[in-house]
Every structure is written in C-alpha cells, then in structure tokens.
Amino acid sequence: MNKGFGQFEVWFVTGAQLLYGGDAVIAVDGHSNKMVEGLNNSGNLPVKVVYKGTANSSKEVEAVMKAANNDEKCIGIITWMHTFSPAKMWIHGLQQLKKPLLHLHTQFNREIPWDTMDMDFMNLNQSAHGDREFGHICTRMRIRRKVVVGYWQDAETQHKIAVWMRVCAAWADAQDMLILRFGDQMNNVAVTDGDKVEAEVRMGYHVDYCPVSELMEYHNQIKDEDTNALVEEYFRLYDHDASLEDKSTEAYQKVWNAAKAELALRAILKDKGAKGFTTNFDDLGQTDGSHFDQIPGLASQRLMAEGYGFGAEGDWKSAALYRSVWVMNQGLPRGCSFLEDYTLNFNGEQSAILQAHMLEVCPLIAAQKPRLEVHFLGIGVRKSQTARLVFTSKTGAGCTATVVDLGNRFRLIVNDVECIEPKPLPKLPVASALWIPQPNFEVGAGAWILAGGTHHSCFSYDLTAEYWEDYAEIAGIEMVHINKNTTISELKKELRFNEVYYMLNKALC
C-alpha cells in the first residue's frame, strides 16, 4: 500500500501573454520559479509542486493541459495569472483538462512598492485583474475548481493549497480503486446499497463481487508458520491477558484463526490489486467446507489501519470513502476510522451517540494501546467466541462523512462532531467512540436524518469540512455540511433548494 504522497506531483502553470514583450515573460518566469521553490521549501505542502512554465497562447495552454491528463504523477493543476492573460486563450485547454484545478489568486510581491511603482511594474504585475479574467471564463464554462485567495508565502494560503492537494491525492487514488465485496449487502438494507455503475462514473472506483468460496481458496493455502508468526506479532503489539497465550485454550485458537483470516484477506486483496473490501456476517463460507469460524473483525481493524477501505454488511460506498479518508489523512497525527451509530445517550447538553460496531473499528483512533481480547459474539451465521481489539477513542473535535445515493444524484453528508470521554463498558468489550454531533445532539442528529444520512460513516480527527468541500467540487456531487451554525429550518431550505437545482440541472443536461 502506498504511504505518503511521494508518487504524486501538482503542476503550476502561470498565465501570461506576449503583449508586454519577451523581457516581461522572462520576469514572469523568474517570479514563478521563485514562488514554486518557496512553496516546496515551506514544509507546509504534502505534494511536490512542479513548475511547467508560462502559458502565452491557446496552443501552449492546450498542450500543458493535455500533458497533465496523460501524466500519472500529475494529480492536479494550479493556475496563476501573473499578468493579464486573455481568457479566450484558455478555452480549448480547459475543455481538455480532466485533472482537478486550483486557481491561486495571489501576487509575487506582498505589498505595493508605493515609491517606485511605474507603468512597467503595472504592466507586469496584473494578477488583480488577470485572475478575474481567468475566473470569468472558468465560471462561464462551468469549470469545477477551488479558488484560493491570499499571499503565497502565508501559512494560511499554503494550508488551503495543502488541503486541496490531499483531496487530489485521494481522488487520483480512487480512479483505480477496486473494492471487493465478500458476500452481498445485508438483506433488505437500503442505505448500504446503491448504483455501482454511477458511482464509478462519478467517483472513479470500481466495485466487484467476490464469492467467499474464492476467499476460502486463499484461506486454505495459508501456512501454519505464517499464522504463528502473526499471532506472535499480535502479542507483541497489543496489551492482553497472559492467559491468552495458552495454546491449549479456545481463546488462543480463536486468535490463531483470526490471524489466519487476516492473512487470507491480505493475500486476496494484494493479488487482485484491491484497495478495499466489505464483509457480511451472514456469509462466512459454507459449513460443509472451508469457512471462517468467526467474523474477521480483527483482520478488518488491522487492514483499515494499513489503509484498506472497509465497509460492514456489504457497504461498498463506505469502504471506498474510508480508503479516500485514509489517503487524505496520511501524515496527519490523530487518525481515522469506519464507524457506526450504535446507541444513544440522552444526557442534557452532553447527549451523545455511541459509535461502535460489532468489532470493526480502526485502532488509529485509539486513545490508548488496544487490548487484544476474545469474547462471545452472538450475531451472524457464526455465533462464537471472537477475537477483537478493544479500546476507546481519543477525545476532541473531528469530522465524519458519508455518501448516499438519492437516485438522481449522490449526496455527501458531513457533520462536525466532538468526541467526549465515555464511561466504561465492562459488558460490551468492543472498540468505541462517544460523540456529540454539532451543533448539539438534537439538531445534529435530526439534520443527519433529514439529509438521508447512513448509520455508517467515515470519521477523522484531522480532516475538516474544507477537505470534503474540495472533494465534492472535484467529484461534482452535492455536499451538505452540518456544523455549529446549522438550524433545522435553514437545513430544510437548503435541501429543498438543492433538490430543485439538481432536478433542473439533470433536465438541462
């Protein structure tokens, strides 16, 4: 699995023209080189910026856009108009561009040189209206893009670029993302299903069914020595009762079987080049043949931590979204996970939702070292003692997201949340988080339900709504953000306006 963003780059293209002479273009080129060098040396950008020169004509613009489309390293283009760059020369190139676009509205010099500024300076430094000319043609052509306004050396400006870069990396990753469904969705559940064809058209990833019988072929080939080695790794990495290492016990055998399941899942995912998967607790193999003796929850927890997308009960949209969350989250400190709204705690201003699942919560969000435990799980086709990692999440602000299929479009629903300290759960040994949806439990939960949100979501402490706004812009999908300013009445208006917009948009197209 790829970690970090070293395999990616973002291209920087400066708009200019030859009206002001060759010397002006040379100066523009020099300034652009210094800016790109400064951005790369800032330490604030996760992806390398590569300067691709000035674009002075329609042919030059079209050439660089086509080149970007065909370069696998390039995940997006930053444009900046140093001088006045007539926008009609950008039309054909923008028609060709398939990569995400960021329009940087900045200036090489921070302040106006009041005492020395002359007409030559004015002719050279025309971002104030050159960027507006470029912005107009993008708007007229309905080009989806992010606009960042600010001085290029300022940390806040660089942060906005960095957010977009992380989203571009996730978007690029999604374009060859394969999600394997081991078994089907849970019977009769609407929210975890959807239009897989339209998802691939709109968001890039591909979803394939994979029979559990094929997974069992890999399971049968796992060597005992490899399973033994992984069990020893578990005991090194996680807190556990010493009795769990007693090889004569059922608990040890359950850990051993869980390790074998992890190796089988890892092997088939690697062989097929998949970046994510789903499981279904009602399909764990045939009882008269090879099968898992327990839900592969421990495997799912560990594979999520490595970056594999995961969705429970066949939820392929969550599996793909979690993979994108993990990609965006690389190098950020606090972690991410697939989660499920489990049960409610009515406690006045501290009313909250317990986030958990049967087992599958990613240890990247753990507040302490996870404990490896074995307990009975009475759900699914295999009701048995089951291995899992047990922990509670960190406290603090975070953001959770889900994608739903509304029939005529996909809607991305984002909710700011506050993770709070839970009470102990001595009778429920699972990984969990406890959060208050913003602006408070009543409004946040009500808004989520009104928007059609799922009971599954993909959570991160480090990502914010800005990431999701950039993602929705690139994907061309609707986004609803539930935050500290949300009211139910205003949300209802937004949802109604959005419905009209997308119905009209579809009719016009």
C-alpha positions in Angstrom: 0.0 0.0 0.0 1.2 3.5 -0.8 2.0 5.7 2.2 2.6 9.4 1.8 2.5 11.4 -1.4 5.9 10.9 -2.9 4.5 9.4 -6.1 2.4 12.5 -6.9 3.0 16.0 -8.1 1.0 19.1 -8.8 1.7 21.2 -11.8 2.0 25.0 -11.6 1.1 26.9 -14.7 1.4 30.7 -14.9 -0.8 32.7 -17.3 0.9 35.5 -19.3 1.0 36.8 -22.8 3.5 38.3 -25.3 1.9 41.8 -25.4 4.4 43.2 -23.0 7.4 41.8 -24.7 9.9 39.0 -24.1 11.5 40.7 -21.1 8.2 40.7 -19.3 7.7 37.0 -19.9 11.2 36.3 -18.6 10.4 38.2 -15.5 7.2 36.3 -15.0 9.0 33.1 -15.4 11.6 34.1 -12.8 9.0 35.1 -10.3 7.1 31.8 -10.9 10.2 29.8 -10.3 10.9 31.5 -7.1 7.3 31.0 -5.9 7.3 27.3 -6.7 10.6 26.9 -4.9 9.3 28.8 -2.0 6.1 26.7 -1.8 8.1 23.5 -2.0 10.6 24.7 0.7 7.8 25.9 3.1 7.3 22.4 4.6 3.6 23.0 4.5 2.6 21.2 1.3 2.3 17.4 1.2 2.8 17.1 -2.6 5.7 18.5 -4.7 4.8 21.4 -6.9 6.4 21.3 -10.4 6.6 24.5 -12.4 5.5 24.0 -16.0 6.3 27.4 -17.3 4.3 30.3 -18.7 1.3 29.8 -21.0 1.2 32.6 -23.5 -1.2 31.3 -26.2 -4.1 29.0 -26.7 -1.8 26.3 -28.2 0.5 26.4 -25.1 -2.4 26.2 -22.7 -3.9 23.2 -24.6 -0.5 21.5 -24.7 0.1 21.7 -21.0 -3.5 20.6 -20.1 -3.2 17.5 -22.4 0.2 16.7 -20.9 -1.3 16.9 -17.4 -4.1 14.5 -18.4 -1.6 11.9 -19.6 0.9 12.1 -16.8 0.1 9.6 -14.0 2.2 11.6 -11.5 0.2 14.8 -12.0 -2.9 14.9 -9.7 -3.9 18.5 -10.3 -3.0 21.9 -11.8 -2.5 25.2 -10.0 -3.0 28.2 -12.3 -2.0 31.8 -11.5 -2.3 34.8 -13.8 0.8 36.9 -13.2 -0.1 39.4 -16.0 -3.3 39.9 -17.8 -3.9 36.6 -19.6 -6.8 36.9 -22.1 -9.2 34.2 -21.1 -10.3 33.1 -24.6 -6.9 31.5 -25.0 -7.7 29.2 -22.0 -10.9 27.8 -23.5 -9.6 24.9 -25.5 -7.2 23.9 -22.8 -9.9 24.0 -20.1 -12.1 21.9 -22.4 -9.4 19.3 -22.4 -8.5 19.3 -18.7 -9.5 16.2 -16.8 -7.4 16.8 -13.6 -8.5 18.9 -10.6 -7.9 22.6 -10.9 -6.9 25.2 -8.2 -6.9 28.8 -9.2 -4.5 30.7 -7.0 -5.2 34.4 -6.7 -2.0 35.9 -5.4 0.8 38.3 -6.3 4.6 37.8 -6.4 5.2 40.9 -4.2 3.4 41.2 -0.9 2.9 45.0 -0.9 2.6 47.7 -3.5 6.0 49.5 -3.9 4.5 52.9 -3.5 7.6 55.0 -4.0 8.9 53.1 -7.1 5.9 51.7 -8.9 5.8 52.8 -12.5 4.0 51.7 -15.7 6.4 48.8 -16.3 5.6 47.4 -12.9 1.9 47.9 -13.5 2.1 46.0 -16.8 4.0 43.1 -15.3 2.0 42.6 -12.0 -1.6 42.3 -13.1 -3.0 39.5 -11.0 -5.6 41.8 -9.6 -7.5 41.7 -12.9 -5.7 38.8 -14.7 -7.1 36.4 -12.2 -10.6 37.9 -12.6 -10.4 37.4 -16.4 -9.4 33.7 -15.8 -12.1 33.3 -13.2 -14.7 34.6 -15.5 -14.0 32.1 -18.2 -13.9 29.2 -15.7 -17.3 30.3 -14.4 -18.8 30.7 -17.9 -17.5 27.3 -18.9 -18.8 25.8 -15.6 -15.3 24.6 -14.7 -15.2 23.0 -11.2 -12.3 24.3 -9.3 -11.0 25.6 -5.9 -10.2 29.3 -5.7 -7.5 30.2 -3.1 -7.1 33.9 -2.3 -4.1 35.0 -0.3 -0.4 35.8 -0.3 1.5 32.8 -1.5 4.0 32.9 1.4 1.4 33.0 4.1 0.8 29.8 6.1 -3.0 30.0 5.8 -2.8 30.3 2.0 -0.4 27.3 1.9 -2.8 25.3 4.2 -5.7 25.8 1.8 -3.4 24.5 -1.0 -2.3 21.6 1.1 -5.9 20.6 1.8 -6.7 20.6 -1.9 -3.5 18.5 -2.6 -4.6 15.8 -0.1 -8.0 15.6 -1.7 -6.4 15.4 -5.2 -4.3 12.6 -3.9 -7.3 10.7 -2.7 -9.1 11.5 -5.9 -6.3 10.1 -8.0 -6.1 7.0 -5.8 -9.9 6.5 -6.3 -9.6 6.4 -10.1 -8.1 2.9 -10.0 -9.7 1.8 -6.7 -11.1 -1.7 -6.6 -13.5 -2.6 -3.8 -14.1 -6.4 -3.3 -17.5 -7.4 -1.8 -17.1 -10.7 0.1 -20.8 -11.7 0.0 -23.7 -9.3 -0.6 -25.2 -6.5 1.3 -27.2 -7.3 4.3 -30.7 -8.3 3.1 -33.3 -5.5 2.7 -31.0 -2.7 3.8 -31.3 0.3 1.5 -28.7 2.7 2.7 -25.6 0.5 2.2 -26.6 -0.3 -1.4 -26.8 2.0 -4.5 -25.8 2.4 -8.1 -22.3 1.0 -8.5 -22.2 2.0 -12.2 -23.0 5.6 -11.4 -20.5 5.6 -8.5 -17.8 4.5 -11.0 -18.8 7.2 -13.5 -18.9 9.9 -10.8 -16.2 8.9 -8.3 -13.9 6.6 -10.2 -13.8 3.5 -8.0 -15.0 0.0 -9.2 -16.9 -2.5 -7.1 -16.7 -6.2 -7.7 -18.5 -9.1 -6.1 -16.1 -11.8 -4.9 -17.6 -15.1 -3.6 -16.4 -16.2 -0.2 -15.6 -19.5 -1.7 -12.8 -17.8 -3.7 -11.5 -16.2 -0.5 -11.5 -19.7 1.1 -9.1 -20.9 -1.6 -6.6 -18.4 -0.2 -7.5 -19.3 3.3 -6.7 -23.0 2.6 -3.2 -22.0 1.3 -2.1 -20.1 4.4 0.8 -21.8 6.1 0.8 -22.5 9.8 4.2 -21.0 10.4 2.9 -17.7 8.9 -0.1 -17.8 11.1 2.1 -18.5 14.1 4.3 -15.5 13.3 1.3 -13.2 13.0 -0.1 -14.4 16.4 3.3 -13.6 18.0 3.1 -10.1 16.4 -0.3 -9.6 17.9 1.1 -10.5 21.4 4.0 -8.0 20.9 1.8 -5.1 19.7 -1.2 -5.3 21.9 -2.0 -5.5 25.6 -3.6 -8.8 26.5 -4.1 -11.2 29.4 -1.2 -13.6 29.7 -3.7 -16.5 29.7 -4.4 -15.7 26.1 -1.1 -17.1 25.1 -2.0 -20.6 26.4 -2.1 -22.7 23.3 -4.4 -25.3 24.9 -7.3 -22.8 25.3 -10.2 -22.0 23.0 -9.3 -18.3 23.3 -5.8 -18.9 21.8 -7.3 -20.9 19.0 -9.7 -18.1 18.2 -6.8 -15.6 18.0 -4.9 -18.1 15.8 -7.9 -18.4 13.5 -8.3 -14.7 13.3 -4.7 -14.3 12.3 -5.2 -16.9 9.5 -8.3 -15.0 8.3 -6.2 -11.8 8.2 -3.5 -13.5 6.1 -6.1 -14.8 3.7 -7.8 -11.4 3.3 -4.5 -9.7 2.8 -3.4 -12.2 0.2 -6.5 -12.0 -2.0 -6.6 -8.2 -1.7 -3.0 -8.0 -2.8 -3.4 -10.5 -5.7 -6.4 -8.7 -7.1 -5.0 -5.2 -6.5 -7.9 -4.2 -4.4 -7.8 -1.1 -2.1 -10.8 -2.0 0.0 -13.4 -4.7 0.8 -16.7 -5.4 2.5 -17.8 -8.3 4.6 -21.2 -9.8 5.6 -21.6 -11.6 8.9 -24.2 -13.8 7.2 -21.7 -15.2 4.7 -18.5 -16.6 6.2 -18.2 -19.6 4.0 -20.0 -22.9 3.8 -20.5 -25.0 6.9 -19.7 -28.2 4.9 -16.4 -26.8 3.6 -13.8 -24.2 4.4 -15.1 -21.2 6.3 -14.3 -18.6 8.9 -15.2 -19.7 12.4 -15.8 -16.0 13.4 -16.4 -12.6 11.8 -13.0 -11.4 10.6 -13.3 -8.3 12.8 -9.7 -8.3 14.0 -8.5 -8.5 10.4 -10.7 -5.7 9.3 -9.4 -3.5 12.2 -5.8 -4.1 11.2 -6.3 -3.8 7.5 -8.1 -0.4 8.0 -5.1 0.8 9.9 -2.9 0.0 6.9 -5.2 1.9 4.5 -7.6 -0.7 3.1 -11.1 0.6 2.8 -13.7 -1.2 4.8 -17.5 -1.3 4.9 -19.5 -3.6 7.1 -22.5 -5.6 5.9 -21.5 -5.1 2.3 -21.4 -1.3 2.5 -19.2 -0.6 -0.5 -19.7 3.2 -0.5 -18.3 3.4 3.0 -15.4 1.1 2.0 -14.4 3.4 -0.8 -14.9 6.5 1.2 -12.8 5.2 4.1 -10.0 4.5 1.7 -10.1 8.1 0.5 -10.2 9.3 4.1 -7.2 7.3 4.9 -5.3 8.6 1.9 -6.1 12.2 2.8 -5.1 11.6 6.4 -1.6 10.4 5.6 1.0 12.2 7.8 -1.7 13.8 10.0 -1.5 12.8 13.7 -4.8 11.7 15.1 -6.3 9.0 12.9 -9.5 7.9 11.2 -11.9 5.0 11.2 -15.1 3.5 9.8 -17.8 3.9 12.5 -21.5 3.1 13.1 -24.1 5.0 15.1 -24.8 2.3 17.7 -26.9 3.6 20.6 -28.0 6.9 22.1 -27.2 8.5 25.4 -29.7 11.2 26.5 -27.9 13.4 29.0 -29.0 17.0 28.5 -26.3 19.1 26.9 -24.0 16.1 26.9 -26.4 13.9 25.0 -24.3 11.9 22.6 -24.2 8.9 20.2 -22.1 5.9 21.0 -20.0 5.0 17.9 -19.0 1.3 17.7 -19.7 -1.8 15.6 -19.7 -5.4 16.3 -15.9 -5.3 16.1 -14.7 -3.3 13.1 -13.3 0.0 14.4 -9.9 1.1 13.3 -7.2 1.3 16.0 -5.8 4.6 14.5 -8.3 6.5 16.6 -7.4 4.7 19.9 -6.6 6.8 22.9 -4.5 4.1 24.5 -2.8 0.9 23.3 -5.5 -1.5 22.2 -6.2 -4.7 24.1 -6.4 -8.0 22.3 -9.4 -9.9 23.7 -11.7 -12.8 22.9 -15.4 -12.7 23.8 -18.6 -14.3 22.6 -20.4 -12.5 19.7 -24.0 -13.6 19.3 -24.8 -12.3 15.8 -24.4 -13.6 12.3 -24.1 -17.1 10.9 -21.2 -17.9 13.3 -22.2 -17.1 16.9 -18.9 -17.8 18.7 -16.0 -16.6 20.7 -14.4 -13.9 18.6 -11.1 -12.0 18.7 -11.0 -8.2 18.6 -9.1 -5.1 19.6 -10.8 -3.2 22.4 -10.2 0.5 23.1 -11.9 3.8 23.4 -11.2 6.7 21.0 -9.3 9.9 21.6 -11.4 12.9 22.7 -11.6 16.1 20.7 -13.1 17.7 17.6 -13.5 15.7 14.4 -15.5 15.4 11.3 -17.5 12.4 9.9 -18.8 11.9 6.4 -21.0 9.6 4.4 -22.2 9.3 0.8 -25.8 8.4 0.0 -27.4 7.5 -3.3 -30.6 9.6 -3.8 -31.5 8.1 -7.1 -30.8 11.2 -9.2 -27.5 12.1 -7.6 -25.1 11.3 -4.8 -25.1 13.4 -1.7 -22.1 13.8 0.6 -23.2 14.5 4.1 -20.6 15.9 6.5 -21.0 16.5 10.3 -18.6 18.2 12.6 -18.6 16.2 15.9 -17.0 16.4 19.3 -15.7 13.2 20.8 -16.1 13.1 24.6 -14.9 10.8 27.3 -17.1 7.7 27.6 -17.9 5.7 30.7 -16.5 2.1 30.9 -18.4 -0.6 29.1 -17.5 -3.8 31.1 -20.2 -5.8 29.4 -19.6 -4.5 25.9 -16.0 -5.3 25.0 -15.7 -3.5 21.7 -13.8 -0.5 20.3 -15.9 2.6 20.6 -16.2 6.4 20.4 -18.7 8.7 22.0 -19.5 11.9 20.2 -21.8 14.9 20.3 -22.8 15.9 16.7 -22.7 19.6 16.2 -24.3 22.0 16.9 -25.8 19.7 19.5 -27.3 16.3 19.7 -30.9 17.2 18.8 -30.1 19.4 15.8 -27.1 17.4 14.6 -28.8 14.0 14.7 -32.0 15.5 13.3 -30.2 17.2 10.4 -28.4 14.0 9.6 -31.6 12.1 9.4 -33.3 14.8 7.3 -30.4 14.7 4.9 -30.8 10.9 4.5 -27.5 10.1 6.2 -26.5 6.5 6.8 -25.8 4.7 10.1 -22.3 4.1 8.8 -19.8 6.9 8.4 -16.1 7.6 7.9 -14.5 9.7 10.6 -11.3 11.6 11.0 -9.9 13.9 13.7 -7.7 15.7 11.3 -9.9 16.3 8.2 -12.3 19.2 8.2 -15.3 20.2 6.1 -12.9 22.1 3.8 -11.5 18.7 2.6 -15.0 17.5 1.9 -16.0 20.7 0.1 -13.0 20.2 -2.2 -13.8 16.5 -2.7 -17.4 17.3 -3.6 -16.3 20.0 -6.0 -13.9 17.7 -7.8 -16.5 14.9 -8.0 -19.3 17.1 -8.9 -21.6 15.9 -6.2 -23.9 17.6 -3.7 -22.5 18.3 -0.2 -24.4 19.1 3.0 -22.4 20.3 5.9 -23.9 20.1 9.4 -22.0 22.3 11.8 -22.2 24.7 14.8 -24.3 27.1 12.8 -26.9 24.6 11.5 -30.5 25.1 12.2 -33.2 22.6 11.2 -35.3 25.3 9.4 -32.3 26.5 7.3 -31.2 22.9 6.5 -34.7 22.1 5.2 -34.5 25.1 2.9 -31.1 24.0 1.7 -32.2 20.5 1.0 -35.3 21.8 -0.9 -33.2 24.3 -2.9 -30.7 21.5 -3.7 -33.5 19.2 -4.9 -34.7 21.9 -7.4 -31.1 22.6 -8.5 -30.3 19.0 -9.3 -33.6 18.3 -11.0 -33.2 21.4 -13.2 -29.5 20.5 -13.9 -30.5 17.0 -14.9 -33.3 18.3 -17.2 -30.9 20.8 -18.9 -28.3 18.2 -19.4 
